[in-house]
Amino acid sequence: MTQHEKMLATTVGPAGHMIFNNPARHNAVSVAMWRGAKSIIETFLADPAIRVIVLSGAGGKAFVAGADISEFEDTRSSRAAIAEYEALTASVFELLYHSDVPTIAMIDGYCIGGGLALALCCDLRICSQGSRFGLPAARLGLGYSFTGIQRLVEIVGLTFAKEIAFTARRFDAEEAFAMGLTNRIVPAAALKTTVDDCAASIAANAPLTIKAMKHAIGETMKDPAKRDVAANDRLVAACFDSDDYIEGRRAFMEKRSPVFTGQ
């Protein structure tokens, strides 16, 4: 296990785990933690052995309860400071959102503000029954980026996005699931096993196929005129040209589990 400020990184087989480790502050994220998160994600993405990335929070009370507001006087008190801070957080969100590797947010407890933004950048969100979600920007008087709102709308739709943004209230796990904000709710005691099983299922599948499908799904969210269908066609062709396609066919005929290499 590697420690970077208050960020922890570990690998379990083909799964890379990034843990926000500031439980005394409900895993509120400081500038140093944002930098650590960026470094960890970049390291995972550069490792071909990592086939899925799992984000979680330490302490059992929060995934991430937003940005560390105690730093705002220093990090978000002027336009220049705000721009620098927003560029840093945006770089983390972009890495997650555009990752070729599938990502899972394992949410146990508070998922608020910047924590919700992080979760929205992940492909899957699995939460415990006691989790709470919210976007408190309107209570803090701060502006919220178009991209962040766009991702919220993509997942929950216009009506629920407006309710989440305008009321700034907290939503329980059942409400979040009903909105489509999460994929699944499980008892807290079953959360880790559920996420580990999901990660293992993803990691066992063909990486090139997952990459092509993730790209295609992302393109569906774009204006038709801006979709890069040609790139998706190339990714699909790479699947059919791969050793994994041969392995998949052979495994099916031999009635065994395939062993994919990503080649």
C-alpha positions as CSV (number, residue, x, y, z in Angstrom):
1,M,0.0,0.0,0.0
2,T,1.2,3.5,-0.9
3,Q,0.4,6.6,1.0
4,H,0.3,10.0,-0.7
5,E,-0.6,12.7,1.8
6,K,-4.0,11.6,3.0
7,M,-4.6,9.4,0.0
8,L,-4.1,5.7,-0.1
9,A,-3.5,3.5,-3.1
10,T,-3.3,-0.2,-3.3
11,T,-3.8,-3.0,-5.9
12,V,-5.7,-6.2,-5.4
13,G,-5.1,-8.3,-8.4
14,P,-6.3,-6.3,-11.5
15,A,-8.2,-3.8,-9.3
16,G,-6.6,-0.5,-8.3
17,H,-8.1,1.0,-5.1
18,M,-7.9,4.7,-4.3
19,I,-9.0,5.6,-0.7
20,F,-9.7,9.1,0.6
21,N,-8.1,8.9,4.0
22,N,-9.3,11.9,6.1
23,P,-11.9,10.3,8.3
24,A,-11.7,13.0,11.0
25,R,-13.1,15.4,8.5
26,H,-15.5,12.9,6.8
27,N,-12.8,12.6,4.0
28,A,-13.2,16.3,3.0
29,V,-10.6,16.8,0.2
30,S,-7.7,19.3,0.7
31,V,-5.6,20.6,-2.1
32,A,-2.9,18.2,-1.2
33,M,-5.4,15.3,-1.4
34,W,-6.6,16.5,-4.9
35,R,-2.9,16.4,-6.0
36,G,-2.5,13.0,-4.5
37,A,-5.6,11.7,-6.2
38,K,-4.4,12.9,-9.6
39,S,-1.1,11.2,-9.1
40,I,-2.7,7.9,-8.0
41,I,-5.1,7.8,-10.9
42,E,-2.4,8.6,-13.4
43,T,-0.3,5.8,-12.0
44,F,-3.2,3.3,-12.2
45,L,-4.0,4.4,-15.8
46,A,-0.4,3.9,-16.9
47,D,-0.4,0.3,-15.5
48,P,-1.8,-2.2,-18.1
49,A,-2.4,-4.7,-15.3
50,I,-5.1,-2.5,-13.8
51,R,-8.4,-3.3,-15.4
52,V,-10.8,-1.6,-12.9
53,I,-10.4,1.3,-10.5
54,V,-12.4,1.5,-7.2
55,L,-12.8,4.8,-5.2
56,S,-13.7,4.7,-1.6
57,G,-13.5,6.7,1.7
58,A,-11.9,5.6,4.9
59,G,-13.7,5.4,8.3
60,G,-17.1,4.0,7.4
61,K,-18.9,7.4,7.7
62,A,-18.2,9.1,4.4
63,F,-17.2,8.5,0.8
64,V,-16.1,12.1,0.4
65,A,-18.0,14.9,2.2
66,G,-16.8,17.6,-0.3
67,A,-13.9,19.9,-0.5
68,D,-12.1,21.0,2.7
69,I,-14.0,24.3,3.3
70,S,-11.4,25.3,6.0
71,E,-9.0,26.0,3.1
72,F,-11.3,28.2,1.1
73,E,-9.9,31.4,2.5
74,D,-6.5,30.5,1.0
75,T,-7.5,28.4,-2.0
76,R,-10.7,30.0,-3.2
77,S,-10.7,33.6,-2.0
78,S,-9.7,35.3,-5.2
79,R,-10.4,34.8,-8.9
80,A,-6.8,33.6,-9.5
81,A,-6.9,31.2,-6.6
82,I,-10.3,29.9,-7.7
83,A,-9.1,29.3,-11.2
84,E,-6.1,27.4,-10.0
85,Y,-8.2,25.3,-7.7
86,E,-10.8,24.6,-10.3
87,A,-8.1,23.5,-12.8
88,L,-6.7,21.0,-10.3
89,T,-10.1,19.5,-9.4
90,A,-11.2,19.4,-13.1
91,S,-8.0,17.5,-14.0
92,V,-9.0,14.8,-11.5
93,F,-12.6,14.7,-12.7
94,E,-11.4,14.5,-16.4
95,L,-9.0,11.7,-15.7
96,L,-11.8,9.6,-14.1
97,Y,-14.5,10.5,-16.6
98,H,-12.4,9.8,-19.7
99,S,-10.6,6.8,-18.3
100,D,-10.4,3.8,-20.6
101,V,-10.5,1.7,-17.5
102,P,-13.9,1.2,-15.8
103,T,-14.3,3.0,-12.5
104,I,-16.5,2.2,-9.5
105,A,-17.4,4.6,-6.6
106,M,-17.9,2.6,-3.4
107,I,-20.1,4.9,-1.4
108,D,-20.5,4.4,2.4
109,G,-21.9,7.4,4.1
110,Y,-21.7,11.0,3.0
111,C,-21.3,11.8,-0.7
112,I,-21.5,15.5,-0.8
113,G,-20.4,18.3,-3.1
114,G,-17.0,17.4,-4.5
115,G,-17.6,13.8,-3.4
116,L,-20.8,13.7,-5.5
117,A,-18.8,15.3,-8.4
118,L,-16.2,12.5,-8.1
119,A,-18.9,9.8,-8.0
120,L,-20.6,11.3,-11.1
121,C,-17.3,10.8,-13.0
122,C,-17.2,7.1,-12.2
123,D,-18.9,4.5,-14.4
124,L,-20.7,2.8,-11.6
125,R,-21.9,3.9,-8.1
126,I,-22.7,1.4,-5.5
127,C,-23.8,2.6,-2.1
128,S,-24.7,1.4,1.4
129,Q,-28.1,1.9,2.8
130,G,-27.0,4.6,5.2
131,S,-25.4,6.8,2.5
132,R,-26.4,10.4,2.0
133,F,-26.0,12.6,-1.2
134,G,-26.1,16.3,-1.8
135,L,-24.9,19.3,-3.7
136,P,-24.6,22.2,-1.3
137,A,-23.2,24.8,-3.7
138,A,-26.3,27.0,-3.3
139,R,-25.8,27.1,0.4
140,L,-22.2,28.2,0.1
141,G,-22.7,30.8,-2.6
142,L,-20.1,29.3,-4.9
143,G,-20.4,28.8,-8.6
144,Y,-20.7,25.4,-10.2
145,S,-19.1,24.4,-13.5
146,F,-21.1,23.6,-16.6
147,T,-19.4,20.3,-16.9
148,G,-20.3,19.3,-13.4
149,I,-23.9,20.1,-14.0
150,Q,-23.9,18.4,-17.4
151,R,-22.7,15.2,-15.8
152,L,-25.4,15.4,-13.2
153,V,-28.1,15.9,-15.9
154,E,-26.6,13.0,-17.9
155,I,-27.2,10.6,-15.0
156,V,-30.4,11.8,-13.3
157,G,-32.1,13.9,-16.0
158,L,-33.2,17.5,-16.0
159,T,-36.0,17.3,-13.3
160,F,-33.9,15.6,-10.6
161,A,-30.8,17.7,-11.5
162,K,-32.8,20.8,-10.8
163,E,-34.1,19.4,-7.5
164,I,-30.6,18.4,-6.3
165,A,-29.0,21.7,-7.4
166,F,-31.8,24.1,-6.3
167,T,-32.7,22.7,-2.9
168,A,-29.1,21.9,-1.9
169,R,-30.7,19.3,0.5
170,R,-29.4,15.8,1.3
171,F,-31.0,12.8,-0.3
172,D,-31.0,9.3,1.3
173,A,-29.8,6.2,-0.5
174,E,-33.4,5.2,-1.6
175,E,-34.0,8.6,-3.1
176,A,-30.7,8.6,-4.9
177,F,-31.4,5.1,-6.3
178,A,-34.8,6.2,-7.5
179,M,-33.3,9.1,-9.3
180,G,-30.8,6.8,-11.1
181,L,-27.9,8.4,-9.2
182,T,-26.7,5.0,-8.0
183,N,-26.7,1.5,-9.6
184,R,-27.3,-0.4,-6.4
185,I,-28.0,-0.1,-2.7
186,V,-26.7,-2.8,-0.3
187,P,-26.4,-3.2,3.4
188,A,-23.2,-1.6,4.7
189,A,-21.8,-5.1,5.7
190,A,-22.2,-6.3,2.2
191,L,-20.8,-3.2,0.4
192,K,-17.2,-4.2,0.0
193,T,-18.1,-7.8,-1.1
194,T,-20.6,-6.5,-3.6
195,V,-18.1,-4.0,-5.1
196,D,-15.2,-6.5,-5.1
197,D,-17.5,-9.0,-6.9
198,C,-18.5,-6.3,-9.5
199,A,-14.8,-5.3,-10.0
200,A,-13.8,-8.9,-10.4
201,S,-16.5,-9.5,-13.1
202,I,-15.3,-6.4,-15.0
203,A,-11.7,-7.4,-14.7
204,A,-12.4,-10.9,-16.0
205,N,-13.9,-9.5,-19.3
206,A,-12.0,-8.5,-22.4
207,P,-10.3,-5.2,-21.8
208,L,-10.4,-4.1,-25.5
209,T,-14.1,-4.8,-25.7
210,I,-14.8,-2.8,-22.6
211,K,-12.7,0.1,-23.9
212,A,-14.7,0.1,-27.2
213,M,-18.0,-0.1,-25.4
214,K,-17.1,2.6,-22.9
215,H,-16.0,4.9,-25.8
216,A,-19.3,4.2,-27.7
217,I,-21.4,4.9,-24.6
218,G,-19.6,8.2,-24.1
219,E,-20.1,9.2,-27.7
220,T,-23.9,8.7,-27.4
221,M,-23.9,11.7,-24.9
222,K,-22.4,14.0,-27.5
223,D,-24.1,16.1,-30.2
224,P,-24.4,13.8,-33.2
225,A,-22.2,16.2,-35.2
226,K,-19.4,15.9,-32.7
227,R,-19.4,12.1,-32.3
228,D,-16.2,10.3,-33.3
229,V,-17.8,7.2,-34.8
230,A,-14.6,6.5,-36.8
231,A,-12.6,6.2,-33.6
232,N,-15.2,3.7,-32.3
233,D,-15.0,1.7,-35.5
234,R,-11.2,1.5,-35.0
235,L,-11.7,0.2,-31.5
236,V,-14.2,-2.4,-32.6
237,A,-11.8,-3.5,-35.4
238,A,-9.1,-3.9,-32.8
239,C,-11.3,-6.2,-30.9
240,F,-11.8,-8.5,-33.9
241,D,-8.1,-8.4,-34.7
242,S,-7.1,-9.3,-31.1
243,D,-5.8,-12.5,-29.5
244,D,-8.6,-12.0,-27.0
245,Y,-11.2,-12.5,-29.7
246,I,-9.6,-15.9,-30.5
247,E,-9.4,-16.8,-26.8
248,G,-13.1,-15.8,-26.3
249,R,-14.2,-18.1,-29.2
250,R,-12.0,-21.0,-28.1
251,A,-13.2,-20.7,-24.4
252,F,-16.8,-20.7,-25.5
253,M,-16.4,-23.8,-27.7
254,E,-14.4,-25.5,-24.9
255,K,-16.9,-24.5,-22.3
256,R,-14.4,-22.8,-20.0
257,S,-13.8,-19.3,-18.7
258,P,-11.7,-17.2,-21.0
259,V,-8.4,-15.7,-19.9
260,F,-8.0,-12.3,-21.6
261,T,-4.7,-10.5,-21.9
262,G,-5.8,-7.2,-23.5
263,Q,-3.9,-8.1,-26.6
